[in-house]
Amino acid sequence: MLLADYVHPFVYREGFPQGAPPVDAVLAAGDLPGYYLEFLASKLTVPIVYVHGNHANEYVNEGDGRIPPRGVIPAHGRVVEEAGLRIAGWGGAPRYRRDGQGQYSEFEAWRGLGLLALRARRGVDVLLTHAPPLGPHAGTDFAHRGCREITRFMNRRRPGLVVHGHIHEYEGKKLEYQDETSGARVINAYGYRVIEV
């Protein structure tokens, strides 16, 4: 199951997962509230792997502070192995506002995704990001542009699947495409989708 950017009413309901097909894992591509991630962890017995988005809303308010959501697996900057998949994660989006949370500079992307590529030198099945790579899913405005270093990671490590968020329905983009250079299947996880890997 893929999720990003939107608390989907089919998922966030008392009867969930009734009516939903069985899944082996949940990949959450950012900008999902912490309460939603914890809800999923309370309703499903499969791994829930997530990266943060650019709005820093993945936290849960607890007492006087904010804490990471419980029962889910953070993947930003890591390679995790869940449900028979090696998943590399990279959260956030290219910087579009000075001092914006969940945003990174070109240098931070170069360094961070370079380190992630080293961690993924044995290969990965999935690259889970918030921002899209360069190409058909890149947004039309500066805040939603694609990330060159994500594209570079794809070409170096050749994941079979790239899952991202950040590009909402108003962009009118296709939900998925095949990247010609890396061969990856690239999917925009906006909302809620169930796919076969």
PyMOL commands that set and color helices and strands:
alter all, ss='L'
color gray80, all
select helices_A, chain A and resi 34-43+106-119+142-144+148-157+169-171
alter helices_A, ss='H'
color red, helices_A
select strands_A, chain A and resi 2-4+26-28+48-50+60-62+65-67+73-74+79-82+85-90+93-94+103-104+126-129+161-164+176-178+185-188+191-193
alter strands_A, ss='S'
color yellow, strands_A
deselect
rebuild
show_as cartoon
